[in-house]
Amino acid sequence: MEHEDPNFRLNTVTNTELLDGLRNAGNRIVWQQFVDRYRPMVERYAMRMGLVAADAQDAAQQTLIAFCAAYQEGKYDRTQGRLRGWLFGIARNQIRNLGRKNVRKGRQVIDETNETGFFNRVPDENDQEKAWDEEWRQGVLRECLQEIRRSVDEKSVTAFELFAWQGWSASDVAKHLDMTPNAVFIAKHRILRRIREMQSEMEDVW
């Protein structure tokens, strides 16, 4: 499936359509859509697993390239698991491999607990999967918010992000955006309701 329209929007595309487009190695539009959708989420996950930002970017890029190559070689069987699970396995392996390379090169980073070395900071297996699920859900919510931006004024969306996601107080958001605190609460409830309405549908797309 080819999408040559430069205005073709990512959030209208199902993962099935993306995967169908990825069969063509030369389909750069679909590849970019695939990267735009999943790379930020994989990067955030990699950082939670202990990588610094630059390494997390590399791990995310390698994860998507590895998945695309495996998919084009016919190694991804949708009947054996969802895209979510396949990406998790590849991302976990890429992060571990990059961590091992850094350890061999002596690139150890000290964290807040004063432990050194990548593998001292990696969560256990259950925590890794939990973190992945959390990042996946956050990715879906962000995609919902991008869709909402089409029909809701930007000030309300920003108020929601600052208040509901970043933890600002209603009064601080109101001052920052020249709104009343009550308007901040209204924006939050309005947008949250819209997100809940579209969340299940967006999860099916992802």
C-alpha positions in Angstrom: 0.0 0.0 0.0 1.5 3.3 -1.1 0.8 6.7 0.4 2.3 9.4 -1.8 0.2 12.3 -0.4 2.7 14.4 1.8 -0.2 15.4 4.0 -1.1 11.8 4.8 -1.5 11.8 8.6 0.1 9.2 10.8 -2.7 8.9 13.2 -5.2 7.8 10.6 -3.1 4.7 9.8 -3.5 1.3 11.5 -0.4 -0.7 12.4 -1.6 -3.3 9.8 -1.5 -0.6 7.1 2.0 0.4 8.2 3.2 -3.1 8.2 1.8 -3.7 4.7 3.6 -0.5 3.5 6.9 -1.7 5.1 6.9 -4.7 2.8 8.3 -2.3 0.2 11.8 -1.4 1.3 11.7 1.7 -0.9 8.5 3.2 0.7 10.1 6.0 2.6 6.8 7.7 3.5 5.6 4.6 5.4 9.0 4.1 7.0 9.0 7.6 8.3 5.4 7.2 9.7 6.6 4.0 11.4 9.6 5.8 12.9 7.5 8.8 14.0 5.0 6.6 15.8 7.3 4.2 17.6 10.7 5.7 18.0 9.9 8.3 20.7 8.3 5.5 22.8 11.3 3.2 22.4 13.7 6.0 23.3 11.8 6.8 26.5 11.8 3.1 27.4 15.5 2.8 26.7 16.3 5.7 29.0 14.2 4.1 31.7 16.3 1.0 31.3 19.4 3.0 32.1 20.7 4.4 28.8 21.7 8.0 28.4 19.8 10.0 25.8 22.3 9.6 22.9 22.5 5.8 23.4 18.7 5.6 23.8 18.3 7.2 20.4 20.7 4.7 18.9 18.9 1.8 20.5 15.5 3.0 19.2 16.8 3.4 15.7 18.4 0.0 15.7 15.2 -1.5 17.2 13.1 -0.2 14.3 15.6 -1.2 11.7 15.9 -4.7 13.1 12.2 -5.1 13.2 11.7 -3.8 9.7 14.4 -6.2 8.3 12.9 -9.2 10.2 9.5 -8.3 8.9 10.6 -8.0 5.3 12.3 -11.4 5.7 9.0 -12.9 6.8 10.1 -13.5 10.4 7.3 -11.6 12.0 4.1 -13.7 12.3 1.1 -11.7 13.4 -0.6 -14.8 14.5 2.2 -15.5 17.1 1.9 -12.2 18.9 1.1 -8.5 18.6 3.4 -5.9 17.2 3.7 -4.6 20.8 5.3 -7.8 22.0 7.6 -8.2 19.0 9.0 -4.6 19.4 9.5 -5.2 23.1 11.7 -8.2 22.5 13.8 -6.5 19.9 14.1 -3.3 22.0 15.2 -5.3 25.1 17.9 -7.1 23.1 19.1 -3.9 21.4 19.4 -2.1 24.8 21.2 -5.0 26.4 23.6 -5.2 23.4 24.4 -1.5 23.6 24.9 -1.8 27.3 27.4 -4.6 26.9 29.3 -2.6 24.3 29.5 0.4 26.6 30.7 -1.8 29.5 33.4 -3.2 27.3 34.5 0.3 26.3 34.5 1.4 29.9 31.6 3.8 29.4 30.1 3.5 32.8 27.7 6.1 34.1 27.0 6.9 37.8 23.4 7.3 38.7 21.7 8.8 41.8 22.3 5.7 43.9 26.1 5.9 43.2 26.0 2.5 41.5 28.2 2.2 38.5 27.7 0.3 35.3 24.8 -0.2 32.9 23.7 -3.6 34.3 23.5 -2.3 37.9 20.8 0.0 36.7 18.6 -2.3 34.6 15.3 -3.3 36.2 14.4 -6.9 36.6 12.4 -8.8 33.9 8.9 -7.9 35.4 9.8 -4.3 35.8 11.1 -4.1 32.2 7.8 -5.4 30.8 5.8 -3.1 33.1 7.8 -0.1 32.0 7.3 -1.1 28.3 3.5 -1.4 28.9 3.5 2.0 30.5 5.4 3.7 27.7 3.1 2.0 25.1 0.0 3.4 26.9 1.6 6.8 27.1 2.3 6.6 23.4 -1.3 5.8 22.7 -2.4 8.7 24.9 0.0 11.1 23.1 -1.4 10.0 19.8 -5.0 10.7 21.1 -3.8 14.2 22.1 -2.4 14.8 18.7 -5.7 13.9 17.2 -7.5 16.2 19.7 -5.3 19.1 18.6 -7.2 19.2 15.3 -10.4 20.3 17.0 -9.4 21.9 20.3 -7.6 25.2 20.8 -3.9 25.0 21.5 -4.1 26.9 24.8 -6.5 24.3 26.2 -4.3 21.4 25.0 -1.2 23.1 26.6 -3.1 23.6 29.8 -4.0 19.9 29.9 -0.4 18.9 29.3 1.0 21.1 32.0 -1.7 20.3 34.5 -2.5 16.7 33.9 0.8 15.3 32.6 3.6 17.6 34.0 2.0 18.2 37.4 1.8 21.9 37.4 -0.7 23.4 39.8 -3.9 24.9 38.3 -2.8 28.4 39.5 0.6 28.1 37.9 -0.9 27.0 34.6 -3.4 29.7 34.8 -0.7 32.4 35.3 1.5 30.9 32.6 -1.3 30.8 30.0 -3.3 33.9 31.1 -6.3 31.7 32.0 -8.4 31.3 35.2 -7.8 28.3 37.3 -11.4 27.2 36.6 -10.7 27.3 32.9 -7.7 25.0 33.5 -9.9 22.5 35.2 -12.5 22.7 32.5 -9.8 22.1 29.8 -8.5 19.1 31.7 -11.9 17.5 32.0 -12.9 18.3 28.5 -9.8 16.8 26.9 -9.6 13.9 29.3 -13.2 12.9 28.3 -12.2 13.1 24.6 -9.1 10.9 25.3 -11.2 8.3 27.0 -13.7 8.3 24.2 -11.0 7.6 21.5 -8.5 5.6 23.6 -9.8 2.1 22.8 -10.0 2.9 19.1 -6.5 4.3 19.1 -5.2 1.2 20.8 -6.6 -0.9 18.0 -4.8 1.4 15.5 -1.5 0.9 17.4 
